[in-house]
Amino acid sequence: MSRRRPHTGDVPAATEDAAGTSPDVRTRPEDVSGREQAPEVAGGRDDAPSEAGRRSGDLAGSGLDGAPPGPGSQARLRPLPLAVAVGLLLAALLAGVLVGSAGLPVGGVLKALADRIPFVHADSGLGVIDENVLFQLRVPRALMAALVGGMLAVAGAGYQGVFRNPLADPYLLGAAAGAGVGATLVIALVPGDPGYGVPLAAFAGAICGVALAYLLGSAATGRGNGTATLVLAGVAVSSFLAAVQTLIQQMKAEELQRIYSWILGGVGSADWHQLALVFPYALVSTVVLLAHGRLLDVLSVGDEEAASLGLSAARVRLTVLVAASLATASAVAVSGLIAFVGIVVPHLVRRLAGGSYRIVLPLSLLGGAAFLEVADLVARTLIRPGELPLGVVTAFVGGPFFVAVLRASRRQVET
């Protein structure tokens, strides 16, 4: 007659015959919620980090940016960094309006600006010519520099989130090369002043360049989900379009000065009509990118982890790429090719405020606007009465910064 084994309340039934199980697997007890836990593999492998955790850890130790929080993180943009970024932008805008070759009185400029605020009346004492200089030249130029800088920086942050690479920039998929071909065609073929033909052609060329790169990448991967293939497609498209642009320049050598003037970038020709033309695209693309901050955080830990949470990595990539490319095309259309803004600003934001895209995207928007505002101020005051191309100023800052980032990356790899 078999003797029934006594049952104790302290030892779950699942562990009674653990000694009779496979030597490589020990059955875990149920947890306090009553769910049966997964088998524990001998040797401690159950304590090994998940694939998502390993990827997140790799990002944290890369030295290139802050580690993006995991999907369950509650990272939020704190009031202090936001206030600092807004303050820097306002200070840069004010400096851009106050400083210039016309020598307008500071008090008169401040009163004229205050007079434009609803329900505020102030006598600036400025003459008609001075007011035209202020409101038809300086203010539109300052606003355009801020708008272009913000778009390039937030687009760069979006590209870096998609490609999971802090060195990606908004020109990666051929936007710059496409814009260059479009602008060069109009400058070379349209006699006289083409007016808004140059920005419109540059915008169309940038959109076509990115679309061609994405289509080539999609054809190679079957669904456009391979980031490495997209990068290679962008390189191929950029090289081809650069060759086309060079051919046009050689055929129209008499227009080289005008072409290079546009290529080197600047916002000296900004006016209220250009601002009205580009602002809707900037608004839509910025709103879409900011709304995808949390999804980019999820995407940063890997496609498998994102899929386990019900997120379509391909759909998120496509949406962010479209929005970032739209912002880039809009910026390039009115300013020419201004390099390094989309790399320098997001990288500094990660260093100072953290790696979550819920923080990186909005602070990159504000920081990029302030950065390019200051760069434009330097460009138009450093060699008075002349003016440096804006792209040259940003290259002087971005070139050494890029080299420093690469050296830091190499040291991290070696250690």
LUMPA-983665 format. One record per residue (C-alpha): x, y, z; residue in one letter; residue number from 1. Coordinates in pm, whole numbers. Example, Ala and Ser with C-alpha at 12.3 -4.5 7.8 and 13.67 -1.06 7.14 Angstrom:
<recs>
1230 / -450 / 780 / a / 1
1367 / -106 / 714 / s / 2
</recs>
This chain:
<recs>
0 / 0 / 0 / m / 1
160 / 327 / -110 / s / 2
216 / 595 / 144 / r / 3
94 / 941 / 43 / r / 4
365 / 1204 / 60 / r / 5
285 / 1483 / 305 / p / 6
226 / 1827 / 150 / h / 7
367 / 2143 / 303 / t / 8
241 / 2489 / 226 / g / 9
591 / 2631 / 204 / d / 10
713 / 2420 / -89 / v / 11
517 / 2441 / -416 / p / 12
431 / 2114 / -580 / a / 13
625 / 2211 / -890 / a / 14
954 / 2177 / -699 / t / 15
893 / 1843 / -527 / e / 16
1048 / 1629 / -801 / d / 17
1306 / 1881 / -923 / a / 18
1581 / 1627 / -865 / a / 19
1424 / 1398 / -1121 / g / 20
1426 / 1650 / -1401 / t / 21
1693 / 1697 / -1664 / s / 22
2030 / 1797 / -1518 / p / 23
2036 / 2106 / -1740 / d / 24
1697 / 2245 / -1646 / v / 25
1556 / 2327 / -1304 / r / 26
1186 / 2401 / -1284 / t / 27
1109 / 2730 / -1118 / r / 28
832 / 2775 / -865 / p / 29
531 / 2982 / -943 / e / 30
559 / 3348 / -857 / d / 31
332 / 3528 / -615 / v / 32
85 / 3614 / -888 / s / 33
25 / 3247 / -968 / g / 34
193 / 3255 / -1310 / r / 35
428 / 2971 / -1390 / e / 36
770 / 3110 / -1465 / q / 37
994 / 3000 / -1749 / a / 38
1240 / 2713 / -1694 / p / 39
1573 / 2815 / -1546 / e / 40
1876 / 2698 / -1736 / v / 41
2161 / 2572 / -1526 / a / 42
2471 / 2783 / -1523 / g / 43
2288 / 3113 / -1475 / g / 44
2186 / 3173 / -1835 / r / 45
1847 / 3297 / -1719 / d / 46
2027 / 3597 / -1573 / d / 47
2187 / 3688 / -1906 / a / 48
2059 / 4013 / -2055 / p / 49
1807 / 3997 / -2333 / s / 50
1893 / 4094 / -2687 / e / 51
1721 / 4428 / -2636 / a / 52
1910 / 4482 / -2313 / g / 53
2241 / 4404 / -2480 / r / 54
2170 / 4650 / -2760 / r / 55
2069 / 4918 / -2514 / s / 56
2383 / 4853 / -2314 / g / 57
2595 / 4878 / -2626 / d / 58
2444 / 5217 / -2698 / l / 59
2507 / 5329 / -2344 / a / 60
2872 / 5236 / -2363 / g / 61
2939 / 5369 / -2707 / s / 62
3037 / 5711 / -2587 / g / 63
2862 / 5864 / -2886 / l / 64
2528 / 5940 / -2729 / d / 65
2323 / 5879 / -2420 / g / 66
2158 / 5542 / -2392 / a / 67
1801 / 5559 / -2518 / p / 68
1562 / 5447 / -2246 / p / 69
1377 / 5121 / -2289 / g / 70
1016 / 5101 / -2399 / p / 71
887 / 5120 / -2043 / g / 72
1095 / 5425 / -1950 / s / 73
923 / 5738 / -1830 / q / 74
1186 / 5980 / -1964 / a / 75
1036 / 6323 / -2008 / r / 76
1163 / 6664 / -2106 / l / 77
1221 / 6852 / -1783 / r / 78
1135 / 7222 / -1745 / p / 79
1492 / 7339 / -1678 / l / 80
1655 / 7214 / -2003 / p / 81
1354 / 7338 / -2198 / l / 82
1374 / 7681 / -2036 / a / 83
1748 / 7703 / -2105 / v / 84
1700 / 7608 / -2472 / a / 85
1419 / 7860 / -2517 / v / 86
1627 / 8129 / -2345 / g / 87
1925 / 8063 / -2571 / l / 88
1705 / 8080 / -2879 / l / 89
1543 / 8408 / -2774 / l / 90
1883 / 8559 / -2695 / a / 91
2019 / 8449 / -3034 / a / 92
1715 / 8589 / -3215 / l / 93
1748 / 8920 / -3034 / l / 94
2118 / 8941 / -3119 / a / 95
2041 / 8862 / -3482 / g / 96
1794 / 9150 / -3496 / v / 97
2005 / 9403 / -3305 / l / 98
2341 / 9351 / -3478 / v / 99
2398 / 9467 / -3833 / g / 100
2589 / 9702 / -4059 / s / 101
2317 / 9970 / -4057 / a / 102
2394 / 10068 / -3697 / g / 103
2036 / 10095 / -3574 / l / 104
1999 / 10219 / -3213 / p / 105
1933 / 9936 / -2970 / v / 106
1662 / 10126 / -2785 / g / 107
1483 / 10214 / -3106 / g / 108
1494 / 9853 / -3227 / v / 109
1353 / 9722 / -2899 / l / 110
1075 / 9979 / -2901 / k / 111
992 / 9903 / -3265 / a / 112
968 / 9532 / -3184 / l / 113
752 / 9602 / -2879 / a / 114
525 / 9822 / -3089 / d / 115
434 / 9517 / -3300 / r / 116
299 / 9334 / -2994 / i / 117
-82 / 9357 / -2969 / p / 118
-208 / 9618 / -2719 / f / 119
145 / 9760 / -2680 / v / 120
228 / 10104 / -2817 / h / 121
582 / 10240 / -2821 / a / 122
739 / 10520 / -3023 / d / 123
1064 / 10381 / -3159 / s / 124
1187 / 10703 / -3314 / g / 125
1312 / 10510 / -3617 / l / 126
1274 / 10658 / -3962 / g / 127
1106 / 10485 / -4253 / v / 128
1435 / 10355 / -4394 / i / 129
1548 / 10220 / -4058 / d / 130
1215 / 10044 / -4004 / e / 131
1240 / 9889 / -4349 / n / 132
1590 / 9765 / -4270 / v / 133
1463 / 9617 / -3945 / l / 134
1140 / 9453 / -4060 / f / 135
1220 / 9373 / -4423 / q / 136
1579 / 9256 / -4384 / l / 137
1687 / 9173 / -4030 / r / 138
1374 / 9016 / -3883 / v / 139
1299 / 8785 / -4180 / p / 140
1664 / 8681 / -4195 / r / 141
1677 / 8605 / -3824 / a / 142
1355 / 8404 / -3838 / l / 143
1469 / 8213 / -4146 / m / 144
1803 / 8121 / -3988 / a / 145
1622 / 7990 / -3680 / a / 146
1368 / 7800 / -3890 / l / 147
1631 / 7637 / -4112 / v / 148
1855 / 7547 / -3818 / g / 149
1569 / 7393 / -3625 / g / 150
1452 / 7186 / -3923 / m / 151
1799 / 7053 / -4004 / l / 152
1869 / 6960 / -3641 / a / 153
1537 / 6786 / -3575 / v / 154
1562 / 6607 / -3911 / a / 155
1914 / 6492 / -3822 / g / 156
1788 / 6356 / -3490 / a / 157
1512 / 6172 / -3675 / g / 158
1758 / 6015 / -3919 / y / 159
1981 / 5909 / -3631 / q / 160
1686 / 5741 / -3463 / g / 161
1591 / 5552 / -3778 / v / 162
1943 / 5432 / -3855 / f / 163
2043 / 5392 / -3489 / r / 164
2361 / 5585 / -3565 / n / 165
2448 / 5917 / -3397 / p / 166
2659 / 6017 / -3698 / l / 167
2373 / 6004 / -3950 / a / 168
2276 / 6340 / -4097 / d / 169
1977 / 6475 / -4294 / p / 170
2167 / 6457 / -4625 / y / 171
2229 / 6083 / -4594 / l / 172
1971 / 5971 / -4852 / l / 173
2047 / 6220 / -5126 / g / 174
1848 / 6529 / -5026 / a / 175
2147 / 6760 / -5066 / a / 176
2253 / 6614 / -5400 / a / 177
1899 / 6626 / -5537 / g / 178
1852 / 6985 / -5425 / a / 179
2184 / 7076 / -5583 / g / 180
2080 / 6934 / -5919 / v / 181
1744 / 7113 / -5910 / g / 182
1891 / 7450 / -5816 / a / 183
2178 / 7416 / -6063 / t / 184
1939 / 7340 / -6348 / l / 185
1732 / 7652 / -6283 / v / 186
2034 / 7880 / -6234 / i / 187
2202 / 7747 / -6549 / a / 188
1900 / 7738 / -6779 / l / 189
1682 / 8030 / -6669 / v / 190
1822 / 8368 / -6778 / p / 191
1815 / 8658 / -6537 / g / 192
1668 / 8633 / -6190 / d / 193
1473 / 8305 / -6158 / p / 194
1290 / 8432 / -5848 / g / 195
1130 / 8147 / -5658 / y / 196
1231 / 7900 / -5928 / g / 197
1552 / 7809 / -5743 / v / 198
1393 / 7716 / -5407 / p / 199
1108 / 7532 / -5578 / l / 200
1348 / 7335 / -5798 / a / 201
1574 / 7261 / -5501 / a / 202
1277 / 7137 / -5299 / f / 203
1160 / 6912 / -5582 / a / 204
1512 / 6781 / -5640 / g / 205
1561 / 6697 / -5273 / a / 206
1231 / 6508 / -5256 / i / 207
1312 / 6318 / -5576 / c / 208
1660 / 6227 / -5452 / g / 209
1531 / 6080 / -5125 / v / 210
1246 / 5902 / -5302 / a / 211
1486 / 5744 / -5550 / l / 212
1716 / 5625 / -5270 / a / 213
1422 / 5476 / -5079 / y / 214
1288 / 5300 / -5388 / l / 215
1629 / 5150 / -5462 / l / 216
1664 / 5036 / -5102 / g / 217
1314 / 4890 / -5108 / s / 218
1383 / 4701 / -5428 / a / 219
1701 / 4554 / -5282 / a / 220
1546 / 4439 / -4952 / t / 221
1198 / 4356 / -5077 / g / 222
1026 / 4585 / -4828 / r / 223
1263 / 4874 / -4763 / g / 224
1332 / 4764 / -4408 / n / 225
1710 / 4726 / -4427 / g / 226
1882 / 5037 / -4295 / t / 227
2223 / 4936 / -4432 / a / 228
2074 / 4894 / -4778 / t / 229
1907 / 5234 / -4753 / l / 230
2238 / 5395 / -4665 / v / 231
2411 / 5231 / -4962 / l / 232
2127 / 5340 / -5190 / a / 233
2163 / 5695 / -5058 / g / 234
2535 / 5692 / -5129 / v / 235
2476 / 5566 / -5483 / a / 236
2206 / 5824 / -5556 / v / 237
2414 / 6107 / -5408 / s / 238
2716 / 6010 / -5618 / s / 239
2511 / 5993 / -5937 / f / 240
2337 / 6326 / -5876 / l / 241
2667 / 6493 / -5786 / a / 242
2804 / 6379 / -6122 / a / 243
2499 / 6523 / -6298 / v / 244
2544 / 6853 / -6117 / q / 245
2912 / 6868 / -6210 / t / 246
2826 / 6803 / -6576 / l / 247
2576 / 7091 / -6577 / i / 248
2832 / 7322 / -6417 / q / 249
3089 / 7239 / -6682 / q / 250
2839 / 7304 / -6958 / m / 251
2741 / 7641 / -6803 / k / 252
3075 / 7765 / -6672 / a / 253
2960 / 8128 / -6688 / e / 254
2710 / 8058 / -6409 / e / 255
2957 / 7893 / -6173 / l / 256
2970 / 8187 / -5933 / q / 257
2593 / 8191 / -5885 / r / 258
2582 / 7814 / -5850 / i / 259
2857 / 7803 / -5588 / y / 260
2700 / 8093 / -5404 / s / 261
2385 / 7884 / -5360 / w / 262
2575 / 7563 / -5277 / i / 263
2769 / 7727 / -4992 / l / 264
2444 / 7824 / -4825 / g / 265
2300 / 8134 / -4666 / g / 266
1981 / 8311 / -4564 / v / 267
2074 / 8659 / -4684 / g / 268
1790 / 8666 / -4938 / s / 269
1521 / 8567 / -4689 / a / 270
1195 / 8760 / -4696 / d / 271
843 / 8722 / -4562 / w / 272
725 / 8545 / -4879 / h / 273
990 / 8274 / -4842 / q / 274
899 / 8233 / -4477 / l / 275
534 / 8187 / -4569 / a / 276
635 / 7940 / -4840 / l / 277
842 / 7711 / -4618 / v / 278
663 / 7742 / -4282 / f / 279
376 / 7497 / -4353 / p / 280
619 / 7220 / -4450 / y / 281
832 / 7293 / -4145 / a / 282
530 / 7282 / -3916 / l / 283
393 / 6952 / -4047 / v / 284
727 / 6772 / -4050 / s / 285
821 / 6897 / -3704 / t / 286
491 / 6791 / -3548 / v / 287
522 / 6442 / -3699 / v / 288
881 / 6400 / -3579 / l / 289
806 / 6519 / -3225 / l / 290
508 / 6283 / -3208 / a / 291
736 / 5986 / -3287 / h / 292
983 / 6039 / -3002 / g / 293
851 / 5749 / -2793 / r / 294
837 / 5517 / -3094 / l / 295
1199 / 5596 / -3180 / l / 296
1293 / 5504 / -2823 / d / 297
1128 / 5167 / -2875 / v / 298
1295 / 5126 / -3214 / l / 299
1636 / 5201 / -3064 / s / 300
1643 / 4868 / -2875 / v / 301
1594 / 4660 / -3189 / g / 302
1334 / 4545 / -3439 / d / 303
1258 / 4222 / -3254 / e / 304
1183 / 4401 / -2928 / e / 305
972 / 4656 / -3115 / a / 306
776 / 4378 / -3287 / a / 307
715 / 4206 / -2953 / s / 308
549 / 4527 / -2837 / l / 309
328 / 4542 / -3146 / g / 310
528 / 4814 / -3323 / l / 311
586 / 4799 / -3698 / s / 312
948 / 4905 / -3739 / a / 313
911 / 4948 / -4116 / a / 314
611 / 5179 / -4077 / r / 315
784 / 5393 / -3814 / v / 316
1098 / 5420 / -4026 / r / 317
903 / 5524 / -4333 / l / 318
700 / 5786 / -4146 / t / 319
1005 / 5938 / -3977 / v / 320
1208 / 5933 / -4299 / l / 321
930 / 6109 / -4490 / v / 322
891 / 6377 / -4223 / a / 323
1266 / 6429 / -4181 / a / 324
1320 / 6441 / -4557 / s / 325
1039 / 6695 / -4595 / l / 326
1200 / 6915 / -4330 / a / 327
1540 / 6880 / -4497 / t / 328
1406 / 6958 / -4843 / a / 329
1226 / 7266 / -4712 / s / 330
1539 / 7393 / -4536 / a / 331
1769 / 7331 / -4832 / v / 332
1525 / 7497 / -5072 / a / 333
1555 / 7836 / -4901 / v / 334
1909 / 7823 / -4761 / s / 335
2127 / 7610 / -4986 / g / 336
2352 / 7338 / -4848 / l / 337
2440 / 7402 / -4483 / i / 338
2633 / 7112 / -4337 / a / 339
2688 / 6964 / -3990 / f / 340
2387 / 7120 / -3814 / v / 341
2204 / 6787 / -3818 / g / 342
2502 / 6608 / -3661 / i / 343
2646 / 6858 / -3412 / v / 344
2328 / 6972 / -3239 / v / 345
2162 / 6631 / -3170 / p / 346
2493 / 6493 / -3046 / h / 347
2540 / 6782 / -2801 / l / 348
2182 / 6742 / -2681 / v / 349
2243 / 6374 / -2604 / r / 350
2558 / 6460 / -2413 / r / 351
2389 / 6726 / -2203 / l / 352
2030 / 6609 / -2158 / a / 353
2012 / 6233 / -2221 / g / 354
1948 / 5991 / -2503 / g / 355
1568 / 5962 / -2508 / s / 356
1422 / 6088 / -2833 / y / 357
1141 / 6244 / -2632 / r / 358
1414 / 6479 / -2512 / i / 359
1651 / 6483 / -2810 / v / 360
1393 / 6586 / -3072 / l / 361
1247 / 6900 / -2906 / p / 362
1582 / 7019 / -2770 / l / 363
1746 / 6962 / -3110 / s / 364
1475 / 7177 / -3267 / l / 365
1544 / 7466 / -3029 / l / 366
1920 / 7413 / -3017 / g / 367
1952 / 7394 / -3395 / g / 368
1760 / 7719 / -3433 / a / 369
1988 / 7896 / -3183 / a / 370
2304 / 7743 / -3332 / f / 371
2234 / 7855 / -3688 / l / 372
2120 / 8198 / -3567 / e / 373
2458 / 8251 / -3403 / v / 374
2638 / 8109 / -3708 / a / 375
2455 / 8353 / -3935 / d / 376
2544 / 8640 / -3703 / l / 377
2911 / 8542 / -3731 / v / 378
2883 / 8505 / -4109 / a / 379
2756 / 8859 / -4162 / r / 380
2973 / 9042 / -3910 / t / 381
3314 / 8872 / -3922 / l / 382
3445 / 9032 / -4243 / i / 383
3240 / 9350 / -4272 / r / 384
3133 / 9487 / -4510 / p / 385
3156 / 9150 / -4677 / g / 386
2979 / 8834 / -4570 / e / 387
3091 / 8474 / -4530 / l / 388
2881 / 8190 / -4671 / p / 389
2683 / 8034 / -4388 / l / 390
2790 / 7684 / -4487 / g / 391
3155 / 7784 / -4439 / v / 392
3091 / 7894 / -4080 / v / 393
2908 / 7574 / -3988 / t / 394
3183 / 7368 / -4153 / a / 395
3448 / 7540 / -3939 / f / 396
3254 / 7428 / -3633 / v / 397
3127 / 7091 / -3755 / g / 398
3447 / 6959 / -3914 / g / 399
3661 / 6950 / -3596 / p / 400
3359 / 6836 / -3395 / f / 401
3305 / 6542 / -3631 / f / 402
3671 / 6442 / -3601 / v / 403
3649 / 6459 / -3221 / a / 404
3343 / 6235 / -3223 / v / 405
3519 / 5980 / -3443 / l / 406
3822 / 5978 / -3212 / r / 407
3598 / 5927 / -2910 / a / 408
3426 / 5642 / -3091 / s / 409
3759 / 5478 / -3169 / r / 410
3871 / 5502 / -2807 / r / 411
3547 / 5340 / -2693 / q / 412
3595 / 5053 / -2937 / v / 413
3956 / 4998 / -2827 / e / 414
3860 / 4987 / -2459 / t / 415
</recs>
